[in-house]
C-alpha cells in the first residue's frame, strides 16, 4: 500500500508540484472519490487515480500509450472485496460505477493539464523511468 500511495504522490505532486495544487484537478479528484461511496478500498482508490492520471498523460503527451493488457489487469484489481456475496446485477453496477468515476478522474487530469501540458509530460517522463513505479505503469 505504501508503494502505491508513494507512486500516486510522485505522479500527482512530487514530480510536478503545480499539478498537485491545481484547484480544478484537486476538486474533481475529491468529488470523484466522494462518488465512490466506499465502493473501493483506499488502495483501490489510489490505483484508480493512478490509472486515470496515466490515461490523461497518454492522451496528451507524445511517447505515452496505454497497454491494453496492463489496463485490463489494473481494472481487475478494482473488483469489489465482497464480490462473492453480490449478485451479477450488483457486480455489473459496481463495474459501471467505477468506469464513470474513472472518466471523471481522467477529465480532471486533462483539465489540469490543459493550459500547459509540457510540465505534466516532463514529470510523467521521470515517473515512467522510475523503477519504484514500474509495477504501477499501464503505459507501453
Steps between C-alpha positions, in 0.01 A plus 500: 500500500775746586663442162174570318437817701858612437450439129185711503682778684779486243253517214273766638740716687859432585619512141271790415383702800287745305289215362435364848386841616279564198159591641313350204655154517497504880129581510416242235713235673330557836154508341566174316623330816186618681291341226661163563291466816740250655483282186881463507762461767755777545755300301250447219416872496867578465531247218205656318656846534832371365333342199300817431815713523684272260207499259499880491876506443462252212235725346714814522868407487706357216673172578230369733251234397285278713564127509165322468612197702635718782180706501287186522714369786475834682121501472484141626648626827197728539256214556288527814646329804166331570437389140415147615200640687377714210253416226603534136291818479682650799837411350397656169389817680831513687701468178298770323522728803880464507520582129301821553732604785801412283365731230454782749857455626643498147305818423640669809854409404447623144362828633805541723731453202303707251682832536854364475543125463879523469552495876277195539672320213847571643391374843346188345821427310684491835234278657504262201868422557478479880556134602291553815201577279550214250230281656239771463569598138223432249692662214682293239 
